[in-house]
Amino acid sequence: MTAMSNVFRELLQKIGSGNHTGENLTRQEAATATKMMLLGEATPAQIGAFLIAHRIRRPTGEELAGMLDAYDELGPKLHAIASGQPVIVFGVPYDGRSRTAPISPIMALLLATVGQPVVMHGGDRLPTKYGLPLVEVWQGLGVNWTTLPLNKTQEIFEQTGIGFVYTPRHFPLTKTMWEYRDQLGKRPPLATMELIWCPYTGDAHIISGFVHPPTEGMFQVALALRKVTKYTLVKGLEGSCDLPRDRTAIISISSSTAPQKLERLHLVPREYGFSTKNVALSTTAELVSDMQAVLLGKPRELTQTALWNGGFYLWRSGICPDMPEALAQAEELFTSGAVAAKLQQLIQVLE
């Protein structure tokens, strides 16, 4: 074994020693372990053992902060742009959607239409779910992020208010980790960390989806350690940032007066006139067709999802003072063709 793999073995022993003798990693140790895995300085056997041991034990918020430190050091970043408010960074599961129709690309267009910049990030169909990724939805809408170097993505972000960090091209060090995820068949803690990763250097508003309630606590600790004070956590569809319609939307927001505390929101769709039904994901072609109808202001079931989510995000970003006004503005932006025009601008800039 090399000297570096001996260092990694010590970190592996800490988290892999069982409930009675195992220890949590410090923030610095978690950063070191993450960098060593990304750079291939640990052996394949060590990386596989680390990922599965960490999955079983579950990460701490401090460990997530260290992983984010490593991604910050080695990963790509879009540079800060002139903006009157924090740039929204949407964090959604990289392994995509398989049951419900995603709406976040439409949200990015809606928000950018009113001057709220948005950054998204992700890759192709990836383990463990191999669901529909955002980049394929964008391609269906006529926007291909996959061929752009980071500097071109930066230019588009500056011109349109929408940027997409495509990890296979912009952060190729992560490719090997996806192979391990496929072989292990489980999401490692890296998948949790990616939900709150911020590949943007300026003032940001992190919006992340989650599934399991304990994840909220981990995110809160990690973001506090990294001095992030503006964030929104959504118990969304399939772990995404998309608000459900079949149940009360459970949302946690950072307090403007006490960042260490979370304010809980419970939004009930029927109280705002929405039916309690999520749109099922069928084929990508049908999803894209429905999205194009939404952009043209045509009535579709997906239009209701777009309005429900659009109203919330227009309110949460500070564009509108309350939900009723935000819902009305979302409908106006769709029916007027303003959001469709933003998509056409994005397509033209990419050409």
C-alpha positions, -999 to 999 in steps of 0.1 A, spaced: 0 0 0 11 36 -7 15 61 20 -17 79 9 -37 46 10 -24 41 45 -38 75 55 -71 65 40 -71 32 58 -70 51 91 -101 71 81 -119 39 70 -111 23 103 -128 52 122 -162 49 104 -161 11 98 -155 -2 133 -191 -8 143 -215 9 167 -195 5 198 -160 15 186 -166 35 154 -161 72 154 -174 101 133 -150 119 111 -140 155 118 -148 180 91 -112 180 79 -110 142 79 -142 141 58 -127 166 33 -95 145 31 -114 113 25 -135 128 -2 -105 143 -20 -86 110 -18 -116 91 -33 -121 117 -61 -84 118 -69 -80 80 -68 -55 81 -40 -73 54 -21 -75 18 -34 -107 6 -51 -113 -18 -22 -109 10 3 -133 33 -16 -160 6 -18 -156 -3 18 -157 34 29 -189 42 8 -208 12 21 -197 17 58 -206 53 57 -239 45 41 -247 21 70 -236 44 97 -251 76 81 -231 109 79 -231 137 103 -236 173 94 -200 180 102 -190 152 77 -212 167 51 -196 201 56 -162 184 50 -174 167 18 -186 201 6 -152 216 14 -136 190 -9 -161 197 -37 -154 234 -34 -117 228 -37 -118 204 -66 -150 211 -84 -162 238 -108 -178 271 -99 -198 296 -118 -186 331 -110 -207 357 -93 -230 378 -114 -246 412 -108 -279 404 -91 -302 423 -68 -309 391 -48 -292 358 -40 -289 334 -69 -311 303 -63 -292 270 -65 -316 241 -69 -303 208 -54 -321 177 -67 -312 140 -67 -287 132 -94 -303 98 -101 -334 114 -115 -371 108 -115 -391 76 -122 -426 81 -109 -436 118 -110 -432 145 -136 -404 170 -128 -412 207 -130 -379 225 -119 -367 234 -154 -400 253 -158 -394 269 -124 -359 280 -136 -375 297 -166 -402 313 -146 -379 327 -120 -354 339 -146 -382 357 -164 -387 380 -134 -350 385 -129 -343 358 -103 -312 340 -115 -311 302 -111 -282 276 -111 -289 239 -115 -264 210 -116 -264 173 -124 -255 147 -150 -269 119 -171 -289 88 -161 -271 77 -131 -273 50 -104 -290 39 -83 -324 48 -99 -312 57 -134 -343 80 -136 -350 109 -159 -323 136 -153 -329 173 -156 -304 176 -185 -326 153 -206 -356 174 -199 -337 205 -210 -326 188 -242 -362 180 -249 -370 217 -246 -343 225 -270 -315 234 -246 -284 212 -247 -261 219 -217 -239 189 -223 -216 202 -249 -207 235 -233 -174 243 -216 -178 261 -183 -168 295 -196 -196 293 -222 -221 282 -195 -209 313 -175 -217 335 -205 -252 320 -209 -258 324 -172 -249 361 -173 -271 367 -203 -302 347 -194 -301 342 -156 -300 304 -160 -269 282 -156 -264 245 -155 -232 228 -142 -231 195 -161 -209 174 -139 -197 148 -165 -180 176 -184 -174 202 -157 -165 179 -128 -151 147 -144 -134 136 -112 -169 124 -100 -172 98 -128 -153 71 -110 -176 75 -80 -207 68 -101 -192 35 -110 -189 26 -74 -225 36 -67 -236 13 -95 -217 -16 -82 -228 -11 -46 -264 -5 -55 -269 21 -28 -267 59 -25 -237 68 -4 -236 100 18 -221 118 -12 -255 117 -28 -269 135 3 -241 161 2 -247 169 -35 -282 181 -27 -267 212 -9 -236 216 -31 -233 251 -44 -212 255 -76 -215 293 -75 -192 318 -59 -216 346 -52 -244 352 -27 -267 321 -30 -300 308 -18 -297 270 -15 -330 252 -22 -328 214 -16 -352 186 -17 -351 157 8 -370 126 17 -361 115 52 -367 139 82 -332 133 97 -317 148 66 -330 182 76 -309 182 108 -278 171 89 -283 199 63 -288 224 90 -255 216 108 -236 214 76 -249 247 62 -243 264 96 -207 252 97 -202 266 62 -219 299 72 -248 295 48 -277 315 61 -302 315 32 -317 281 24 -350 263 19 -355 226 24 -384 209 7 -399 175 14 -405 172 -23 -415 147 -49 -389 119 -51 -365 140 -29 -366 169 -53 -375 206 -48 -409 201 -65 -439 207 -41 -463 178 -40 -500 181 -47 -512 149 -31 -502 159 4 -493 189 25 -460 204 14 -436 204 43 -410 231 39 -383 244 62 -367 278 57 -338 294 74 -348 322 98 -337 357 88 -333 367 124 -319 334 138 -301 314 111 -295 285 135 -332 279 137 -356 266 111 -391 280 104 -416 253 93 -442 258 67 -471 235 59 -488 244 26 -520 225 18 -527 225 -20 -565 223 -17 -565 255 4 -552 273 -27 -575 257 -51 -553 228 -63 -564 192 -67 -546 166 -46 -530 148 -75 -494 146 -87 -487 142 -124 -473 108 -132 -441 105 -153 -448 87 -186 -424 91 -215 -399 119 -218 -416 129 -251 -450 133 -234 -435 152 -205 -418 177 -229 -451 180 -248 -469 189 -216 -442 213 -206 -445 231 -240 -482 233 -234 -476 249 -200 -453 275 -216 -481 283 -241 -506 288 -212 -527 258 -223 -546 239 -197 -529 207 -187 -527 188 -154 -490 198 -154 -500 234 -156 -515 231 -121 -482 217 -108 -464 246 -125 -487 272 -109 -485 256 -74 -447 255 -75 -444 288 -93 -465 306 -68 -444 293 -39 -410 301 -55 -421 336 -66 -431 342 -30 -401 326 -14 -377 344 -36 -392 377 -26 -407 386 -60 -443 386 -45 -453 395 -9 -477 366 -4 -489 333 -20 -522 346 -35 -504 373 -54 -476 350 -64 -500 324 -78 -517 351 -98 -484 364 -112 -473 329 -121 -505 324 -141 -500 357 -158 -464 350 -167 -474 317 -183 -505 329 -202 -488 361 -215 -460 340 -231 -433 357 -210 -419 323 -198 -420 309 -233 -400 339 -245 -373 332 -218 -369 297 -232 -366 311 -267 -339 335 -255 -320 306 -239 -322 286 -271 -310 315 -292 -281 322 -269 -269 286 -271 -269 286 -309 
